[in-house]
Amino acid sequence: MIRARFPRSLPPGPPRLALSAVLVAATALAGAPALLSAGSGRSGAGPPAGPYVPMERPAHAALERMLRVAEQQIGIRENAEGGGTKFHSWYMGTERAWETAARDGHTVQAYVNAPWCAMFVSWVAEQVGLRSTTGSDVYVVTWARRFQLDGRWGTTAVPGALAFFDIDGGGGSGEDVYRIDHMGLVKKDNGDGTITTIEGNTDRGLVEQRVRGKGEVVGYGYPEYPAIWGPRSGAPARAAGAGW
């Protein structure tokens, strides 16, 4: 049976590389920034608060490439064990895989059949030369937390944002980042309380275009797309470092 999403805790026995608050405890530091909320800069919903904001201007080629490459993967399916995709193979061959495996106490081989929604987004970003700013990880809670710490987190859906979901509604409350169990790439805000996304590791084990209710979204991470999103006047640039 295909497993749709990461569980929040690791099962006993051989690891299936899952989402877990345990895996990101090191990032939950005292005094860490709270979740940022959207502003009210225009009718409907404003831009996300924080040092990075989506600019109202025509889409840059980098954003268009990101969405186009993601769309071209629609239909790719995992095998009966939940792995076997090119996203697994690619991630396991990256230096980042060794970093995350060491961080979380696993071997790279443990990723072979791991849930792969985050690997999919990492792979897409790599294809368009944006992985260093979009991020790369296997654990979506860790990824979301990094956007928080970098001040690029909010509640407004914009094309190219990374949507972090609480699909099963089974953990935490409010805007708690540890509720997150899935992620995808935002294609558009449909204006009716839903968003269109492109996601890997859906409940059918595919890359799919999906329509999701905004009520399932814990928050959005805003990558640095050239000429679209940038620092507000006087805001410090994102520090380079581990976690991406």
SVG drawing of the C-alpha trace seen along z (x, -y; Angstrom):
<svg xmlns="http://www.w3.org/2000/svg" viewBox="-15 -51 44 55">
<polyline fill="none" stroke="black" stroke-width="0.4" points="0.0,0.0 1.4,-3.4 2.1,-5.7 0.9,-9.2 2.7,-11.3 5.4,-11.5 4.2,-10.3 5.2,-12.6 7.3,-10.0 9.7,-7.3 8.2,-3.8 10.1,-1.0 12.4,1.1 14.3,0.0 13.7,-3.8 11.3,-4.9 12.6,-8.5 9.7,-10.4 8.7,-13.8 9.2,-14.1 9.4,-16.9 12.3,-15.0 14.3,-15.5 14.0,-19.3 14.3,-19.8 17.6,-21.4 16.0,-24.3 13.3,-25.0 15.6,-27.3 14.4,-29.6 13.7,-33.0 13.3,-31.8 11.1,-34.1 7.4,-33.4 5.4,-32.7 5.0,-35.7 1.5,-36.7 0.3,-38.4 -0.1,-42.1 -3.0,-44.1 -1.3,-46.0 -4.1,-45.5 -7.6,-44.4 -8.2,-40.8 -5.0,-39.6 -1.7,-41.5 1.8,-40.4 3.5,-38.3 5.1,-40.1 8.8,-39.9 11.9,-40.9 10.9,-39.2 7.7,-40.2 6.3,-39.2 6.4,-42.2 3.5,-43.0 5.2,-42.8 5.3,-40.4 6.7,-37.0 10.4,-36.6 11.8,-33.8 13.1,-32.0 9.7,-31.6 8.2,-30.5 11.0,-27.9 10.4,-26.6 6.7,-26.0 7.3,-24.7 9.8,-22.1 7.5,-21.0 4.6,-20.6 6.7,-18.5 7.0,-15.9 3.3,-15.4 2.5,-11.7 5.7,-10.3 4.9,-7.5 6.7,-5.8 7.1,-2.0 5.3,0.4 7.7,-0.3 7.2,-4.1 10.5,-4.9 12.2,-4.3 11.7,-7.8 14.4,-9.9 14.0,-12.3 15.1,-9.6 18.1,-8.7 19.1,-12.3 18.8,-13.3 20.8,-10.3 23.7,-11.4 23.9,-14.9 26.2,-16.2 23.0,-17.5 21.8,-13.9 25.0,-13.1 24.4,-16.2 20.8,-15.5 21.5,-11.8 24.3,-12.7 22.1,-15.3 19.2,-12.9 21.2,-9.8 20.6,-7.8 22.5,-6.5 21.9,-7.8 20.6,-4.4 17.6,-4.9 16.3,-7.4 15.7,-4.8 12.0,-4.4 11.5,-7.5 8.4,-9.8 9.5,-12.3 7.4,-15.5 10.4,-17.5 12.9,-15.6 10.6,-16.5 10.7,-20.3 14.5,-20.0 15.0,-18.4 12.9,-21.0 14.8,-23.8 18.1,-22.2 17.0,-21.9 16.5,-25.7 19.6,-26.7 17.7,-27.8 18.4,-25.2 20.8,-27.4 18.0,-29.9 14.9,-27.8 16.3,-25.2 16.8,-21.5 15.9,-18.9 14.0,-15.7 12.1,-16.8 9.4,-19.4 9.2,-20.6 12.9,-21.4 12.5,-23.2 9.6,-25.3 11.5,-26.1 14.4,-27.4 12.0,-29.8 10.8,-31.0 14.2,-31.6 15.2,-33.5 12.1,-35.7 10.6,-34.4 7.4,-32.9 3.8,-34.0 0.2,-33.2 -0.3,-34.6 -0.4,-32.2 1.6,-33.5 2.9,-31.6 6.2,-30.0 5.8,-29.9 6.3,-26.6 3.1,-25.5 3.4,-23.5 0.3,-21.5 -1.3,-19.8 -3.2,-17.3 -4.4,-14.9 -5.1,-17.6 -3.7,-15.4 -1.2,-17.5 -0.7,-20.7 -3.0,-23.8 -3.1,-27.2 0.0,-28.0 2.3,-25.4 5.0,-24.5 5.1,-20.9 1.7,-20.2 3.2,-20.0 3.1,-16.7 3.4,-17.6 4.6,-20.3 4.1,-21.4 4.8,-24.3 2.1,-26.9 1.0,-27.5 -1.8,-30.0 -4.3,-31.3 -7.7,-30.4 -9.5,-33.2 -12.1,-30.9 -10.4,-29.7 -8.3,-27.2 -4.9,-27.0 -3.5,-25.1 -0.3,-23.2 2.1,-20.9 3.2,-18.2 5.2,-15.0 4.3,-12.0 0.5,-12.6 -1.9,-10.1 -1.8,-8.2 2.0,-8.1 2.4,-10.5 3.5,-13.9 0.2,-15.7 -1.4,-19.1 -3.9,-19.4 -6.4,-21.9 -6.1,-22.3 -8.2,-24.2 -6.3,-27.0 -7.5,-25.5 -4.9,-22.7 -2.0,-25.2 0.1,-25.9 2.1,-28.5 4.1,-29.5 7.8,-29.7 9.0,-32.4 12.1,-31.5 14.4,-34.1 13.3,-34.4 15.5,-36.9 13.7,-40.2 10.5,-39.1 11.2,-38.8 13.9,-40.7 14.8,-42.3 12.8,-45.2 14.7,-48.4 17.0,-48.1 16.4,-44.4 19.4,-42.2 20.0,-39.7 19.5,-36.0 22.7,-34.5 24.1,-31.7 24.7,-28.5 23.7,-24.9 20.1,-23.8 19.8,-24.5"/>
</svg>
